[in-house]
Amino acid sequence: MKKLVLLLTTLFTLAFACNAFAADGGDLNKEQKTADKIVASLNADAATAYAGFASSLSPELDKNMGEKGFAAIQKQVKEQLGTMKTLKFVNFRRFDDGDVVEYVGSFSKEKTVIVRFIFDKSLKLNTLSFIPVKEQAPAEKK
């Protein structure tokens, strides 16, 4: 009888823990879909691409960026980073006022770039940033 109670307790504990770990999965999936749309639109026509993800932007970002702003971002990414070769999801952080989703990618002109998407509580994109990671030369030993 003791073994049965211990077994059932263990099973319920594991089931509850698995359910708790999966609680943010829906939010992460929605945010990743938004990120995928934006990344895919970097090489597309600005007006058409912007219309595809504009509903996922916060009102403030939509007002500040617009189609012309997105076209400028596309141009700046191409000039400074080049064309994207790879992009892999690396991090999801949840905060009280929103979430941060990060990817690491490589571009033709930059070896390593962190692409960071910051979302608000309502899963609308607030901030998009491309951060090149520069490798530092090892310090010379004396």
N, CA, C and O atoms as a DFTB+ gen file, in Angstrom:
568 C
 N C O
     1  1       0.819      -1.193       0.000
     2  2       0.000       0.000       0.000
     3  2       0.871       1.269       0.000
     4  3       0.585       2.241      -0.698
     5  1       1.943       1.225       0.806
     6  2       2.838       2.373       0.865
     7  2       3.496       2.619      -0.493
     8  3       3.673       3.763      -0.911
     9  1       3.851       1.543      -1.164
    10  2       4.488       1.671      -2.476
    11  2       3.524       2.300      -3.490
    12  3       3.929       3.124      -4.310
    13  1       2.272       1.913      -3.427
    14  2       1.276       2.467      -4.340
    15  2       1.083       3.964      -4.104
    16  3       1.021       4.741      -5.057
    17  1       0.989       4.370      -2.835
    18  2       0.832       5.789      -2.508
    19  2       2.070       6.570      -2.960
    20  3       1.945       7.659      -3.519
    21  1       3.249       6.022      -2.721
    22  2       4.493       6.677      -3.139
    23  2       4.561       6.790      -4.661
    24  3       4.966       7.827      -5.185
    25  1       4.170       5.741      -5.369
    26  2       4.161       5.761      -6.832
    27  2       3.199       6.818      -7.369
    28  3       3.556       7.591      -8.258
    29  1       1.979       6.850      -6.831
    30  2       0.998       7.840      -7.278
    31  2       1.455       9.267      -6.962
    32  3       1.269      10.171      -7.777
    33  1       2.041       9.468      -5.806
    34  2       2.553      10.789      -5.447
    35  2       3.642      11.231      -6.416
    36  3       3.664      12.381      -6.854
    37  1       4.533      10.324      -6.744
    38  2       5.615      10.629      -7.690
    39  2       5.058      10.961      -9.066
    40  3       5.494      11.929      -9.690
    41  1       4.110      10.182      -9.544
    42  2       3.515      10.432     -10.851
    43  2       2.799      11.779     -10.914
    44  3       2.954      12.521     -11.884
    45  1       2.015      12.096      -9.881
    46  2       1.317      13.384      -9.864
    47  2       2.298      14.552      -9.783
    48  3       2.082      15.592     -10.405
    49  1       3.364      14.382      -9.026
    50  2       4.382      15.431      -8.921
    51  2       5.043      15.669     -10.268
    52  3       5.214      16.820     -10.670
    53  1       5.415      14.619     -10.967
    54  2       6.033      14.751     -12.281
    55  2       5.053      15.351     -13.299
    56  3       5.436      16.189     -14.115
    57  1       3.811      14.924     -13.247
    58  2       2.815      15.460     -14.180
    59  2       2.605      16.951     -13.942
    60  3       2.494      17.724     -14.894
    61  1       2.551      17.350     -12.690
    62  2       2.378      18.773     -12.386
    63  2       3.598      19.571     -12.835
    64  3       3.447      20.664     -13.382
    65  1       4.786      19.056     -12.618
    66  2       6.017      19.751     -13.017
    67  2       6.084      19.903     -14.536
    68  3       6.451      20.967     -15.033
    69  1       5.738      18.863     -15.268
    70  2       5.744      18.949     -16.735
    71  2       4.743      19.984     -17.227
    72  3       5.032      20.723     -18.168
    73  1       3.592      20.045     -16.614
    74  2       2.578      21.025     -16.994
    75  2       3.057      22.446     -16.713
    76  3       2.804      23.356     -17.502
    77  1       3.742      22.636     -15.598
    78  2       4.245      23.967     -15.245
    79  2       5.332      24.421     -16.211
    80  3       5.390      25.602     -16.550
    81  1       6.189      23.520     -16.659
    82  2       7.246      23.884     -17.593
    83  2       6.676      24.292     -18.945
    84  3       7.264      25.129     -19.628
    85  1       5.575      23.735     -19.335
    86  2       4.994      24.008     -20.656
    87  2       4.048      25.199     -20.651
    88  3       3.430      25.488     -21.676
    89  1       3.919      25.888     -19.544
    90  2       2.933      26.956     -19.426
    91  2       3.173      28.113     -20.388
    92  3       2.212      28.712     -20.871
    93  1       4.428      28.443     -20.679
    94  2       4.731      29.583     -21.542
    95  2       4.885      29.184     -23.000
    96  3       5.250      30.028     -23.820
    97  1       4.630      27.968     -23.346
    98  2       4.845      27.495     -24.711
    99  2       4.022      28.227     -25.747
   100  3       4.526      28.517     -26.831
   101  1       2.777      28.532     -25.449
   102  2       1.927      29.222     -26.419
   103  2       2.423      30.625     -26.718
   104  3       2.440      31.058     -27.870
   105  1       2.829      31.333     -25.666
   106  2       3.358      32.683     -25.863
   107  2       4.643      32.642     -26.678
   108  3       4.828      33.434     -27.603
   109  1       5.518      31.726     -26.333
   110  2       6.781      31.602     -27.068
   111  2       6.528      31.280     -28.532
   112  3       7.196      31.832     -29.406
   113  1       5.577      30.397     -28.818
   114  2       5.261      30.053     -30.204
   115  2       4.777      31.266     -30.992
   116  3       5.191      31.463     -32.134
   117  1       3.912      32.076     -30.399
   118  2       3.409      33.275     -31.074
   119  2       4.546      34.260     -31.333
   120  3       4.635      34.853     -32.408
   121  1       5.402      34.424     -30.346
   122  2       6.516      35.363     -30.493
   123  2       7.519      34.877     -31.536
   124  3       8.066      35.677     -32.295
   125  1       7.758      33.574     -31.572
   126  2       8.669      33.028     -32.580
   127  2       8.088      33.175     -33.986
   128  3       8.836      33.413     -34.934
   129  1       6.782      33.037     -34.136
   130  2       6.161      33.228     -35.452
   131  2       6.343      34.664     -35.920
   132  3       6.631      34.906     -37.092
   133  1       6.175      35.615     -35.007
   134  2       6.408      37.020     -35.349
   135  2       7.853      37.234     -35.762
   136  3       8.128      37.886     -36.769
   137  1       8.778      36.682     -34.979
   138  2      10.202      36.822     -35.294
   139  2      10.522      36.199     -36.647
   140  3      11.279      36.776     -37.429
   141  1       9.960      35.037     -36.932
   142  2      10.195      34.373     -38.214
   143  2       9.700      35.229     -39.382
   144  3      10.372      35.333     -40.408
   145  1       8.519      35.843     -39.222
   146  2       7.982      36.701     -40.284
   147  2       8.909      37.882     -40.552
   148  3       9.168      38.229     -41.705
   149  1       9.402      38.492     -39.487
   150  2      10.262      39.667     -39.644
   151  2      11.588      39.281     -40.285
   152  3      12.065      39.970     -41.186
   153  1      12.179      38.196     -39.831
   154  2      13.463      37.751     -40.384
   155  2      13.305      37.369     -41.852
   156  3      14.167      37.687     -42.672
   157  1      12.223      36.699     -42.184
   158  2      11.991      36.309     -43.578
   159  2      11.757      37.529     -44.460
   160  3      12.047      37.498     -45.656
   161  1      11.239      38.590     -43.880
   162  2      10.932      39.785     -44.668
   163  2      12.143      40.684     -44.903
   164  3      12.035      41.682     -45.617
   165  1      13.278      40.355     -44.325
   166  2      14.469      41.181     -44.526
   167  2      14.918      41.203     -45.983
   168  3      15.534      42.172     -46.426
   169  1      14.617      40.144     -46.731
   170  2      15.020      40.072     -48.129
   171  2      13.846      40.254     -49.092
   172  3      13.989      40.019     -50.292
   173  1      12.697      40.667     -48.580
   174  2      11.502      40.822     -49.422
   175  2      11.224      42.301     -49.668
   176  3      11.912      43.174     -49.139
   177  1      10.211      42.564     -50.475
   178  2       9.762      43.932     -50.722
   179  2       9.252      44.519     -49.409
   180  3       8.437      43.900     -48.726
   181  1       9.728      45.708     -49.056
   182  2       9.425      46.308     -47.755
   183  2       7.929      46.494     -47.522
   184  3       7.433      46.156     -46.447
   185  1       7.206      47.018     -48.495
   186  2       5.781      47.307     -48.316
   187  2       4.978      46.024     -48.111
   188  3       4.150      45.945     -47.204
   189  1       5.219      45.038     -48.940
   190  2       4.498      43.765     -48.835
   191  2       4.852      43.050     -47.543
   192  3       3.974      42.546     -46.842
   193  1       6.141      43.005     -47.229
   194  2       6.595      42.304     -46.032
   195  2       6.067      42.980     -44.768
   196  3       5.630      42.305     -43.835
   197  1       6.107      44.302     -44.739
   198  2       5.647      45.034     -43.557
   199  2       4.171      44.768     -43.285
   200  3       3.766      44.621     -42.132
   201  1       3.388      44.707     -44.320
   202  2       1.958      44.427     -44.155
   203  2       1.729      43.055     -43.537
   204  3       0.730      42.842     -42.850
   205  1       2.659      42.111     -43.779
   206  2       2.520      40.756     -43.259
   207  2       2.708      40.633     -41.762
   208  3       2.166      39.713     -41.150
   209  1       3.472      41.549     -41.149
   210  2       3.700      41.446     -39.715
   211  2       3.308      42.701     -38.929
   212  3       3.527      42.754     -37.719
   213  1       2.744      43.695     -39.580
   214  2       2.389      44.956     -38.912
   215  2       1.419      44.742     -37.756
   216  3       1.477      45.473     -36.767
   217  1       0.542      43.769     -37.855
   218  2      -0.426      43.528     -36.776
   219  2       0.237      42.967     -35.524
   220  3      -0.370      42.973     -34.454
   221  1       1.463      42.485     -35.638
   222  2       2.188      41.931     -34.495
   223  2       3.018      42.983     -33.768
   224  3       3.653      42.676     -32.759
   225  1       3.023      44.214     -34.264
   226  2       3.808      45.284     -33.654
   227  2       2.980      46.044     -32.633
   228  3       1.759      46.143     -32.752
   229  1       3.660      46.579     -31.632
   230  2       2.966      47.449     -30.679
   231  2       2.564      48.724     -31.410
   232  3       3.214      49.096     -32.387
   233  1       1.513      49.402     -30.966
   234  2       1.090      50.631     -31.650
   235  2       2.213      51.670     -31.738
   236  3       2.344      52.367     -32.745
   237  1       3.009      51.766     -30.690
   238  2       4.103      52.742     -30.678
   239  2       5.166      52.396     -31.713
   240  3       5.629      53.275     -32.440
   241  1       5.556      51.127     -31.789
   242  2       6.555      50.713     -32.773
   243  2       6.009      50.847     -34.189
   244  3       6.730      51.265     -35.095
   245  1       4.754      50.498     -34.384
   246  2       4.126      50.626     -35.698
   247  2       4.132      52.090     -36.143
   248  3       4.418      52.392     -37.301
   249  1       3.816      52.990     -35.218
   250  2       3.794      54.420     -35.531
   251  2       5.202      54.941     -35.841
   252  3       5.391      55.709     -36.784
   253  1       6.182      54.519     -35.045
   254  2       7.551      55.020     -35.213
   255  2       8.270      54.417     -36.419
   256  3       9.053      55.103     -37.077
   257  1       8.013      53.143     -36.713
   258  2       8.736      52.487     -37.798
   259  2       8.026      52.666     -39.130
   260  3       8.576      53.302     -40.029
   261  1       6.858      52.143     -39.283
   262  2       6.127      52.230     -40.554
   263  2       6.874      51.533     -41.686
   264  3       7.948      50.968     -41.477
   265  1       6.302      51.578     -42.878
   266  2       6.916      50.926     -44.043
   267  2       8.256      51.546     -44.393
   268  3       9.209      50.838     -44.718
   269  1       8.332      52.871     -44.327
   270  2       9.587      53.544     -44.676
   271  2      10.683      53.209     -43.676
   272  3      11.837      53.011     -44.056
   273  1      10.329      53.146     -42.419
   274  2      11.302      52.784     -41.388
   275  2      11.794      51.365     -41.560
   276  3      12.978      51.087     -41.372
   277  1      10.889      50.459     -41.919
   278  2      11.297      49.073     -42.134
   279  2      12.196      48.963     -43.352
   280  3      13.155      48.190     -43.346
   281  1      11.900      49.725     -44.398
   282  2      12.775      49.734     -45.579
   283  2      14.170      50.227     -45.199
   284  3      15.169      49.712     -45.701
   285  1      14.241      51.222     -44.313
   286  2      15.538      51.719     -43.846
   287  2      16.277      50.658     -43.040
   288  3      17.497      50.534     -43.146
   289  1      15.546      49.898     -42.238
   290  2      16.163      48.808     -41.467
   291  2      16.710      47.747     -42.420
   292  3      17.827      47.263     -42.238
   293  1      15.922      47.385     -43.434
   294  2      16.389      46.410     -44.419
   295  2      17.687      46.879     -45.070
   296  3      18.635      46.105     -45.201
   297  1      17.725      48.129     -45.471
   298  2      18.904      48.688     -46.132
   299  2      20.102      48.689     -45.189
   300  3      21.208      48.321     -45.586
   301  1      19.890      49.093     -43.970
   302  2      20.971      49.154     -42.995
   303  2      21.513      47.757     -42.684
   304  3      22.726      47.577     -42.576
   305  1      20.641      46.784     -42.541
   306  2      21.088      45.411     -42.280
   307  2      21.918      44.898     -43.448
   308  3      22.973      44.299     -43.239
   309  1      21.459      45.124     -44.669
   310  2      22.204      44.674     -45.855
   311  2      23.575      45.340     -45.944
   312  3      24.565      44.683     -46.263
   313  1      23.634      46.656     -45.660
   314  2      24.900      47.378     -45.758
   315  2      25.887      46.979     -44.661
   316  3      27.073      46.786     -44.932
   317  1      25.403      46.857     -43.431
   318  2      26.303      46.614     -42.311
   319  2      26.554      45.137     -42.031
   320  3      27.662      44.762     -41.648
   321  1      25.539      44.294     -42.217
   322  2      25.662      42.880     -41.871
   323  2      25.745      41.969     -43.091
   324  3      26.330      40.889     -43.018
   325  1      25.171      42.389     -44.195
   326  2      25.131      41.551     -45.392
   327  2      23.873      40.702     -45.400
   328  3      22.876      41.043     -44.764
   329  1      23.927      39.600     -46.123
   330  2      22.773      38.704     -46.189
   331  2      22.891      37.629     -45.111
   332  3      23.990      37.199     -44.761
   333  1      21.754      37.209     -44.601
   334  2      21.733      36.232     -43.523
   335  2      22.029      34.837     -44.056
   336  3      21.474      34.406     -45.067
   337  1      22.918      34.144     -43.349
   338  2      23.237      32.760     -43.694
   339  2      22.468      31.790     -42.800
   340  3      21.800      30.880     -43.290
   341  1      22.566      31.991     -41.491
   342  2      21.887      31.107     -40.547
   343  2      21.278      31.930     -39.411
   344  3      21.709      33.050     -39.134
   345  1      20.278      31.356     -38.769
   346  2      19.664      31.981     -37.602
   347  2      19.098      30.872     -36.724
   348  3      18.297      30.055     -37.181
   349  1      19.522      30.849     -35.453
   350  2      19.073      29.805     -34.526
   351  2      18.556      30.436     -33.243
   352  3      19.148      31.372     -32.706
   353  1      17.435      29.901     -32.765
   354  2      16.854      30.340     -31.503
   355  2      17.777      29.924     -30.357
   356  3      18.245      28.786     -30.311
   357  1      18.038      30.866     -29.421
   358  2      18.918      30.531     -28.302
   359  2      18.347      30.851     -26.929
   360  3      18.750      30.227     -25.947
   361  1      17.414      31.811     -26.825
   362  2      17.034      32.233     -25.492
   363  2      15.619      32.815     -25.464
   364  3      15.205      33.538     -26.370
   365  1      14.895      32.479     -24.399
   366  2      13.583      33.056     -24.125
   367  2      13.579      33.454     -22.658
   368  3      13.782      32.613     -21.783
   369  1      13.350      34.724     -22.387
   370  2      13.285      35.208     -21.008
   371  2      11.956      35.890     -20.785
   372  3      11.506      36.695     -21.601
   373  1      11.335      35.558     -19.671
   374  2      10.035      36.124     -19.319
   375  2      10.235      37.100     -18.167
   376  3      10.869      36.769     -17.165
   377  1       9.688      38.309     -18.318
   378  2       9.731      39.332     -17.285
   379  2       8.308      39.745     -16.951
   380  3       7.365      39.348     -17.636
   381  1       8.150      40.539     -15.904
   382  2       6.817      40.994     -15.496
   383  2       6.128      41.808     -16.581
   384  3       4.917      41.700     -16.772
   385  1       6.904      42.626     -17.293
   386  2       6.300      43.518     -18.281
   387  2       6.495      43.070     -19.720
   388  3       6.195      43.832     -20.640
   389  1       6.986      41.863     -19.941
   390  2       7.138      41.369     -21.309
   391  2       8.135      40.222     -21.411
   392  3       8.571      39.661     -20.406
   393  1       8.481      39.892     -22.644
   394  2       9.383      38.772     -22.918
   395  2      10.502      39.218     -23.849
   396  3      10.360      40.175     -24.610
   397  1      11.617      38.503     -23.770
   398  2      12.742      38.714     -24.680
   399  2      13.015      37.394     -25.386
   400  3      13.186      36.359     -24.741
   401  1      13.055      37.436     -26.714
   402  2      13.369      36.257     -27.522
   403  2      14.635      36.600     -28.304
   404  3      14.695      37.617     -28.993
   405  1      15.653      35.729     -28.186
   406  2      16.929      36.000     -28.842
   407  2      17.320      34.868     -29.777
   408  3      17.089      33.689     -29.511
   409  1      17.918      35.279     -30.874
   410  2      18.455      34.357     -31.864
   411  2      19.922      34.722     -32.089
   412  3      20.314      35.873     -31.893
   413  1      20.720      33.758     -32.495
   414  2      22.092      34.028     -32.919
   415  2      22.191      33.610     -34.370
   416  3      21.798      32.506     -34.746
   417  1      22.722      34.509     -35.177
   418  2      22.830      34.223     -36.599
   419  2      24.170      34.623     -37.151
   420  3      24.965      35.287     -36.487
   421  1      24.407      34.210     -38.373
   422  2      25.605      34.649     -39.081
   423  2      25.165      35.298     -40.379
   424  3      24.223      34.850     -41.034
   425  1      25.861      36.352     -40.732
   426  2      25.587      37.112     -41.931
   427  2      26.844      37.108     -42.802
   428  3      27.913      36.705     -42.342
   429  1      26.727      37.543     -44.031
   430  2      27.865      37.500     -44.938
   431  2      28.991      38.445     -44.516
   432  3      30.156      38.169     -44.801
   433  1      28.669      39.552     -43.844
   434  2      29.703      40.492     -43.427
   435  2      30.059      40.390     -41.950
   436  3      31.112      40.879     -41.539
   437  1      29.215      39.774     -41.155
   438  2      29.455      39.606     -39.727
   439  2      29.296      38.139     -39.370
   440  3      28.309      37.501     -39.736
   441  1      30.280      37.612     -38.652
   442  2      30.279      36.189     -38.320
   443  2      29.177      35.834     -37.310
   444  3      28.482      34.831     -37.472
   445  1      29.021      36.665     -36.264
   446  2      28.043      36.374     -35.220
   447  2      27.221      37.621     -34.921
   448  3      27.768      38.693     -34.659
   449  1      25.908      37.466     -34.962
   450  2      24.990      38.578     -34.689
   451  2      23.876      38.061     -33.775
   452  3      23.277      37.016     -34.029
   453  1      23.615      38.814     -32.714
   454  2      22.478      38.505     -31.846
   455  2      21.291      39.309     -32.360
   456  3      21.375      40.527     -32.516
   457  1      20.194      38.622     -32.620
   458  2      18.965      39.290     -33.057
   459  2      17.990      39.186     -31.884
   460  3      17.575      38.095     -31.496
   461  1      17.635      40.349     -31.331
   462  2      16.823      40.388     -30.114
   463  2      15.460      41.007     -30.408
   464  3      15.358      42.078     -31.006
   465  1      14.418      40.304     -29.973
   466  2      13.041      40.766     -30.097
   467  2      12.495      40.943     -28.681
   468  3      12.555      40.020     -27.870
   469  1      11.964      42.126     -28.388
   470  2      11.390      42.381     -27.072
   471  2       9.892      42.617     -27.248
   472  3       9.468      43.493     -28.002
   473  1       9.099      41.809     -26.531
   474  2       7.645      41.842     -26.631
   475  2       7.041      42.372     -25.339
   476  3       7.625      42.210     -24.267
   477  1       5.865      43.010     -25.435
   478  2       5.163      43.466     -24.234
   479  2       4.239      42.361     -23.729
   480  3       4.225      41.256     -24.271
   481  1       3.470      42.669     -22.686
   482  2       2.579      41.668     -22.087
   483  2       1.544      41.123     -23.055
   484  3       1.130      39.968     -22.944
   485  1       1.124      41.952     -24.009
   486  2       0.100      41.521     -24.959
   487  2       0.703      40.841     -26.193
   488  3       0.024      40.686     -27.208
   489  1       1.972      40.436     -26.107
   490  2       2.699      39.708     -27.155
   491  2       2.906      40.540     -28.420
   492  3       3.042      39.987     -29.511
   493  1       2.931      41.852     -28.279
   494  2       3.209      42.754     -29.400
   495  2       4.689      43.143     -29.347
   496  3       5.236      43.399     -28.274
   497  1       5.319      43.182     -30.503
   498  2       6.742      43.511     -30.578
   499  2       6.978      44.977     -30.251
   500  3       6.375      45.865     -30.854
   501  1       7.875      45.223     -29.276
   502  2       8.241      46.582     -28.888
   503  2       9.571      47.013     -29.475
   504  3       9.728      48.164     -29.883
   505  1      10.529      46.098     -29.521
   506  2      11.884      46.440     -29.933
   507  2      12.483      45.311     -30.752
   508  3      12.294      44.132     -30.456
   509  1      13.207      45.701     -31.783
   510  2      13.939      44.763     -32.633
   511  2      15.364      45.289     -32.737
   512  3      15.568      46.454     -33.078
   513  1      16.351      44.448     -32.449
   514  2      17.733      44.918     -32.549
   515  2      18.640      43.823     -33.113
   516  3      18.440      42.631     -32.875
   517  1      19.634      44.270     -33.864
   518  2      20.661      43.415     -34.427
   519  2      21.978      43.837     -33.769
   520  3      22.411      44.979     -33.924
   521  1      22.607      42.927     -33.045
   522  2      23.803      43.262     -32.285
   523  2      24.973      42.408     -32.778
   524  3      25.048      41.222     -32.454
   525  1      25.890      42.996     -33.562
   526  2      27.068      42.236     -33.991
   527  2      27.970      41.951     -32.792
   528  3      28.187      42.815     -31.943
   529  1      28.489      40.732     -32.738
   530  2      29.396      40.334     -31.665
   531  2      30.800      40.293     -32.250
   532  3      31.101      39.483     -33.128
   533  1      31.645      41.174     -31.752
   534  2      33.022      41.256     -32.240
   535  2      33.905      40.358     -31.385
   536  3      33.822      40.374     -30.157
   537  1      34.742      39.583     -32.040
   538  2      35.693      38.760     -31.307
   539  2      36.868      39.634     -30.917
   540  3      37.380      40.409     -31.724
   541  1      37.287      39.500     -29.672
   542  2      38.408      40.280     -29.192
   543  2      39.695      39.464     -29.350
   544  3      39.732      38.262     -29.085
   545  1      40.724      40.146     -29.782
   546  2      42.021      39.471     -29.914
   547  2      42.530      39.151     -28.528
   548  3      42.344      39.937     -27.599
   549  1      43.178      37.994     -28.373
   550  2      43.706      37.639     -27.047
   551  2      44.788      38.637     -26.615
   552  3      45.587      39.102     -27.428
   553  1      44.792      38.943     -25.353
   554  2      45.787      39.878     -24.833
   555  2      47.166      39.229     -24.848
   556  3      47.308      38.033     -24.592
   557  1      48.182      40.042     -25.153
   558  2      49.541      39.520     -25.193
   559  2      50.053      39.325     -23.779
   560  3      49.838      40.161     -22.901
   561  1      50.731      38.211     -23.577
   562  2      51.303      37.933     -22.259
   563  2      52.679      38.558     -22.176
   564  3      53.439      38.551     -23.144
   565  1      52.990      39.097     -21.017
   566  2      54.307      39.722     -20.813
   567  2      55.224      38.792     -20.077
   568  3      56.375      39.141     -19.813
